[in-house]
Amino acid sequence: MNKAYVHGYDPRESRRLQDQATTLVQLLHSDTSYPAGSRVLEAGCGVGAQTLTLSRNNPEASIISMDISRASVLQARGKVEEAGIENIDFLQADIFRLPFDPQSFDHLFLCFVLEHLPRPMEALIALKDFIRPGGTITVIEGDHGSAYFYPDSIAAQRAILAQVELQRFAGGNAMIGRELYPLLSKAGYISV
């Protein structure tokens, strides 16, 4: 992992991610619910910005939240413990080398993960093996190239462009949201 990349690894950036998650709860999670007894994998939980809401919306589900960053997993675990939530287990793992048997999960949840990966198609293909027949995948991604401002702001446009370029420089794609349908379809998911 590139140590210079700070998305969530810096305390200030972690607070920003938490603020973003709180602001977007209704938009992102209004229909994120799974039946009681479901086994759910949150792939790429980061610092837990979406984890608390995912758990609160699904108190009867068993959730495993994983991330490649040990520091992020520890931070996410601390937030969950502080909130007294007990239906989540944490794991540090690489999304391309998960230690689970095929068809281990009823549902997969990814939120703002693919934008950070240099090989998002490969990640979707690898994750597909872990979904049970009849299971689902929820993928939420942004498209920072679709930011508009009124009144128009050159400074804001430059800031967004800088974020898009920094993400590209780090190997990701800040505009991957517009590519989700073709990515999921090409990875072999149905009913996209």
Residue pairs with C-beta under 8 A, 6 or more apart in sequence:
1 68
1 69
2 170
2 171
5 170
6 13
7 13
7 17
7 46
7 116
8 14
8 17
8 46
8 47
8 49
8 69
8 72
9 69
9 71
9 72
14 47
14 75
17 46
17 47
17 49
18 47
18 49
20 49
21 28
21 49
21 50
21 53
25 53
28 50
28 53
28 111
28 140
29 50
29 53
29 54
29 57
32 53
32 54
32 57
32 58
32 109
32 138
33 57
33 58
34 40
34 58
34 61
34 106
34 107
35 60
35 61
35 106
36 60
36 61
37 60
37 61
37 62
38 58
38 60
38 61
38 62
38 106
38 107
39 61
39 62
39 64
39 104
39 105
39 106
39 107
40 54
40 58
40 61
40 62
40 63
40 64
40 105
40 106
40 107
40 108
40 109
41 63
41 64
41 66
41 100
41 104
41 105
41 107
41 108
41 109
41 127
41 130
42 50
42 51
42 54
42 63
42 64
42 65
42 66
42 109
42 110
42 111
43 66
43 95
43 98
43 108
43 109
43 110
43 113
43 123
43 127
44 66
44 67
44 68
44 95
44 110
44 111
44 112
44 113
44 116
45 51
45 65
45 66
45 67
45 72
45 73
45 76
45 90
46 67
46 69
46 72
46 76
46 112
46 113
47 72
47 75
47 76
47 79
48 65
48 72
48 75
48 76
48 77
48 79
48 80
50 109
50 111
50 112
51 63
51 65
51 76
51 79
51 80
51 88
52 79
52 80
52 83
52 85
54 63
54 65
54 109
55 63
55 80
55 85
55 87
55 88
56 85
58 87
59 87
60 87
61 87
61 107
62 87
62 89
63 87
63 88
63 89
64 88
64 89
64 90
64 91
64 105
65 73
65 76
65 88
65 89
65 90
65 91
66 73
66 90
66 91
66 92
66 93
66 95
66 98
67 73
67 76
67 92
67 93
68 92
68 93
68 94
68 95
69 92
70 92
73 90
73 91
73 92
76 90
77 90
80 88
80 90
91 99
93 99
95 113
95 117
95 123
95 126
95 127
96 119
96 122
96 123
96 126
98 126
98 127
98 130
100 130
102 129
102 130
103 129
103 130
103 131
103 132
103 133
103 135
104 130
104 132
105 130
105 131
105 132
105 135
106 131
106 132
106 134
106 135
106 136
107 131
107 135
107 136
107 137
107 138
108 127
108 130
108 131
108 135
108 136
108 137
108 138
109 137
109 138
110 127
110 137
110 138
110 139
110 140
111 138
111 139
111 140
111 141
112 140
112 141
112 142
113 123
113 141
114 120
114 123
114 124
114 139
114 141
114 173
114 176
114 180
114 183
115 141
115 142
115 167
115 172
115 173
115 174
115 176
115 177
116 167
116 170
116 171
116 172
117 123
117 171
117 172
118 171
118 172
120 173
120 176
120 179
120 183
121 183
121 186
121 187
124 137
124 139
124 183
124 184
124 187
124 189
125 187
125 188
127 137
128 137
128 187
128 188
128 189
131 137
137 184
137 189
139 180
139 184
141 176
141 177
141 180
142 174
142 176
142 177
143 174
143 175
143 176
143 177
143 178
144 160
144 163
144 164
144 167
144 174
144 175
145 160
145 164
145 174
145 175
145 178
146 175
146 177
146 178
147 156
147 157
147 160
149 156
149 157
163 174
164 174
164 175
167 173
167 174
168 174
173 179
176 183
180 192
181 192
184 192
185 192
